[in-house]
Amino acid sequence: MQRRVVAGIALVALIGGAGLASGQGSPAEWLKRIFDPASLGLQVFPGAALNRKLSTDAIGLQRGGDRRIAIYIIELAQLKAAADHFQQQVGVAPEVTGTETQYLAYTFDFTAPGKGPAKLNGLIVQVTRSPFIDGKGQIRMDYQPPATN
């Protein structure tokens, strides 16, 4: 009897642990969720390099869901040029924060209705100093696809 109880507890723990792991996804699944800006008709800033490691780390921290993320690395001196590049494509000026700090940020936020072209609904693009790579800038793109019912 005692063996059955122990075996039952072990089985429940195993099933519960597997459920948690599957909710977070695997690295292979995270790679599939790296955002492709071309899917929304956007061109990446020339010279920007996709950092798959930072992108998949950010996706893994989402703990499931279908959010798509891409993090591109650029030269630090290119922040304004990158922001201008996106402004030309989307036709909307970014929100600028951190002007008096080393963390100047240009944010294009299309998560609220009417904040830009409808095709960009659910997208946030932020151009800022990289918090992970010294002396570099980054372009982070977060895209939450519309819910399908």
N, C-alpha and C positions, 0 to 999 in steps of 0.2 A: 504494500500500500504506500509506504513512504517513498519507494522508488518512483511510483507513478506520479506522486505529487511533485517530486523533484524534477522528473522528466517533463511534466506539464508546465512547471514554472520556467524551465529552460526553453521549452518550445515557445511560450508566450514572449519571453525575452528576445529570442531569436527573431520571431516574426515582427515584434515591435521595433527592434533595431533595424531590420531590413526596410521597414516602412519609413523610418526616419531617413535612412540613407537614400532611398529612392526619391524622396521629396526634395532632396538637395541636388540630385542629378549627378552625373559623372563628368569628368573632364572632357570626354568625347562629346557629351551633350552640350557642354559649355561652349566648345569650339563652334558648334552649329548655331549658337545664339550670338555670335559676334555680329554686330550690326554692319550692314553693307549700305553706305549712304546712297549708292546708285539705285537702290530699291525705291528711293523717294525722289530720284532725279537730281541728287546733289553730287557735286564733285568735291573730292577731298582737296584740301589746300596743297598746292604743288610743293613737293619736298617733304611732306608729312609722311612718317613711317608708322604703320600699324604696329602696336606693341601687343602681341597676342597674350603674353604673360599677364600684363596689367588688365587687359580686357577680360580674360577668363577668370582672373581673381575677382574682379568686380561682379561678374556674372555669378560666380559661385557664392558670393556674399548675399545675393538676392534670395537664396534658399528656395529655389523653385520658381514657378511662374513662367512667363514668356517674354519678359523684358529683354530687349536686345541692347547690347552695349559695345562700343568700340572706343579705344583710347589710342590716339595717334600722338607721336612725339615730334616736336618741332624745335627749331632753334629759339631760344628765349627772346632774341631780338625780333622775332617774327610774329609776336602776339597780335599787334595792331594790324599787320598785313593779313594775317589769317582771319581776324574778325571782319576786316573789310571784304575779304574774299567771300565769306558767308553772307554778309549784308547784301552784296551785289546779287547773290543767287536767290535769296529769300525775300528781298525787298522790304525788310524791316530792320530798324536799328537795334543793336543789342542793348541790354541793360548793362551799365558799366558800374562795377563796384571795386572797392579797394584802391582807389586812385592815389591815396596817400600812403600806401603800404607796398611791400614787395610782392603782394598777392593781388595785383590788378587782374580783374576778371571781366570778360565779355560774355554775357549770357543771352542766348536766343531761346526763349521758352515758349513753345507752342502747345502747352498742355491745357490751356484754357481756350474755349471756343472764340473765334474771331481775332486771334492774336497773330494771324499770318495766313499764308495759303492753306486751304483745307487739307491738301495732301500731306501737310506736315504735322497735322494734329497728333499729339502724343510724343513729340520730339523735343528734346532739350539738347542744345549744343553749348558747351562752355569752353572758352579759350582762356587759359590761365597758365601760371607757372606750375610746373609739375611738382606735386608734393612728394614724389617718389624718386625722381631722377634729378640730381643736383645740376644746376646750370642749364636746364632744358625747360621748354614749354610743353603744354599738352593741349590737345583738342579731345574733349570727352563728349561722346554722343550717346545719349540714352533715348531709346525709343520703346514706348509701350504700345504695341499694336492694338487697334480698336477691338473691343470685345465682340465675339461672334456668337450670336444666339441661335 
